Amino acid sequence: MKETTGSPGLRWVGILAVVGFVTGFVGPIIFVPEANQGPMIGIFISGPAGAVLGLILYGICRVFQLGAQTQWRLLSATAALGAVAVILAIQPQPALRGTLYDGAVTACRSPRDATAETLLYWNGRIAAVTWAEPRFGWQRDMQQTLEAAPGILVSVGLTRKNSVFENRKPWNKGSIFARGWTSTSDVKSFYYATGSCADFATGSDVHGFQKYDLGGKIEPAKDWPPKDIEGVINASIFSAVPEAFRAF
């Protein structure tokens, strides 16, 4: 059967493939720039899917002998809806910003008092890293860092925690929500640079926040193992609950 003059014909395949490719390739660059492999969606998923959909719809139009004007309208609507569907599908998921926690103090000490176990921890880390040599004199430097470090190490027996997320879609970007409190029995250590053990008596309640942030630029470590106290100490950094999260 001869194809109707002016109908899209096999342009069904080409147009929908191009729309799928462009939205799947450019969309992640705009909406999720931190996802290095985001543009691969256009190459391996939405582009080929558009071509397959175009081939199917082309076949349906031939079977039902739809007119050229009807086909062009249907093609335009399909391309627009497909672009919208891809854009919606690639929208960034909420980002974890940190964890609220409740617990009780089980121990409090200075970083100097944790020197032996900190060195043991780093000996294990260094033994596992076979592709990089530790800098000369790292044990001496680490001991000096721990001895001179201000603040305290607080061990907390956690009783419950609550993960806090930030929405990142254009229509809700910046809004905060929490998943809800869940029970836990973990014991975690926190480093508090300006704290005092006088404020963290054993058994006292602790309500704090552990920040989670992978948004910064990742750069190779200049020193291995690290020299700064926050890099040396095998503990999370203590933080009070931010004002924006206190409602949770």
N, C-alpha and C positions, 0 to 999 in steps of 0.2 A: 504494500500500500504506500503510495507516495505521500511524503510528509507535507502537511499544510504549509503553504508559503508564509514566511514571516514568523513561524513558531520558533521557540527557543532551540528545539532540537537537542543536540548533545551539549549545548551551552548550559543546560541544567547541571551537568556534571562539573563543568569548568567554573561556573559562577559560584555554586555552593561550595566547591572545594576552595576557591580563593577566599570567600567570606570566612569559612571555617579556619583557614590558615592564618589570615590576617588578624582576626579577633583572638585566636589562640596564641599567636606569636607576640603581637603588640600589647594585648590586654594585660598579661602578667608583668610586662615591663612598666606599665603605668600603675597598676593597682598593687602589685606585690614585687617591688623592685629588689627586695632582698633575696628573692628566690632565684638563684642562679640558673636553675634548670626550668624555670617557668615557661620560657618561649618554646620548649620542646613539646608543649601541649599542642601548639599549632602544627608542628611538623608531624608528630606521631599519632595525634588523637583527633583533634577537631578538623584538621585539613582532610585526612582520609575519610573521616566520618561524613563530612560534607559531600565528598565525591560519591560515596556509596549511596547517601540519601538522594543525591541528584540523579544517579542512575536509576534508582527505584522509581522516583517520581516521573522521570522521563518515560520509563516503561509503562507506568500507569496511564499517563496522558496518551500514549499511543494506543493502548488497549481500549480506552474509553473515547478516543478520537476527540479530545477536547480542542476547542478552537484556539487560534494563536493568541487572541486577546486574553482569553481565560487563562491560558498557560503563563503568559507574562505576568498577569496579576498574581497568580498562584506562586510563581517563582519569586517575585518581589516580596510577597508576604513571608514566604518560607525563609528567604535570605535574611530578612529583618528579624524574624522570630529566632532564627538560628544564631544570629549575632548576639541578640539579647540573652539567649540561653547560655552561650559560652561565657559572656561577660559575667553573668550571675554565678556560673559554676566556678570561675576562677577567683572570686572575691576572697580576700584573706580571712582566715579563721581568727577567732579571738586569741590574743597573746597573753600568756601567763606573766603576770607582773610580780607575783610573790605569794607567800603563804603566811597567813595569820596563824598564831599558835597560842595555846594555853598550856601551862604546865607548872611544875614546882621545882625549885632549886634543889639539886642533889649534892652539889659541891661547888666551891669557889676557890680559886687560887690564882697566883700570878703566872704569866708566861714563863718566867724563870723556873718555876716549880715543875713545869711540863717539859723541861729540856730533854730529859732522857727519852721519854716516849716520842717526842717530836723528832729527835735524831733517828730513832728506830724506824719511825714512819718513813722518813726521807731515805734512809738506807734501802728500804724495800722499794720505794719509788724508783730510785736510781738503778737498782739492780734490774728492774723490769724494763728500763729504757736503754736498750742496747745500741740505739742509733745515734746517741749523743753522749759525749764525755762530760762529766760534771766539772765545773770550774775548780781550779786549784784552791785549796784551803777552805772549801765550802763548809766543812764541819766547824772549823774555828769561827768563821764569820757568822754561822748560824747560832752558835752558842752566844756570841757577843750580842747578836740581835735580840735574842730571847732574854738575856740578862738586862739589857737596857730598855726593853719594851715597856711602855706605860700600860696601864689598864689591867684587866682581869680576864680570866677564862672561867666561864660559868657553864656548868653542866646542868641541863634541864631535862627532867623526866616529863615528856610531853603527854598530855591527856587527850587533846583534840586539836585538829587543824582545819583550816579553811582556805582553799585556793582562790586567789583573786585574779580576774581576767579583765583585759581592756578590749573592747570591740574596735575593729579596724576598717569596717566597710564604710563607704562614703556617707551613707545615711545614718550611721550610728557611731562614727569614729570618735573615740575618746571617752565614751560612756563605760563605766565600770560596773562589774557584777561579780558575785561570789557564788561558788558552786554549793556551798553549804558546809556546815561543820560535820566532821567525821571523827570518830574515836581513834586514838592511836596509843601505842605504849612505847614509842621510840625514846631513846635518850640521845640528846644532841649537845654538842659543845658550841658555845658562842664566845667570840672575842669582843670585848667591850673596851675600846681604847681609853675612854674617859670615865669608866666605872670604878666602883670601889666595892670590895666584898662586904663592907658594912651595910650596903644597900641590898645585898642578896644573901640574906641569912638562909641556912639550910631549911628547907620546908616551906619557904615563902613562895607566894604565887607569882607567876611571870606571865605577862601578856605582851607578846612581841610580834615582830614582823621579819620574815626572811625574804629579802629582795631577790628577784630572779630577772636578770637582764642580759640578753644575748644580742642586744641591738648595736653594741659598740663595734668598732672596727677590730678585727682579729689580726694581731701582729705577732711575728715570731718573738719568743722570749729572748731578751737581751742577756739575761743571766740564768744559768741552769746549774743547780737549783736557784730559786729566787733569793733575793737579799732582803726585800722589804718584809716587815712583820706580817702584813696581811697575806702575803704570798707564802710565807714560811709556816705560819701557824695552821695546824690541822683543825680548823674550826670555822663555822660560819660567822659572818660579821653581825653583831647584835644591832638591832634597829628598833626604835619605838614604833608603834603603829602610826602610820601617816594619817593626818587629819581626814583625808578623803576616804579612808578605809574603816574609820571607827564605827560607822553605822552598821557594819557587818558583825 
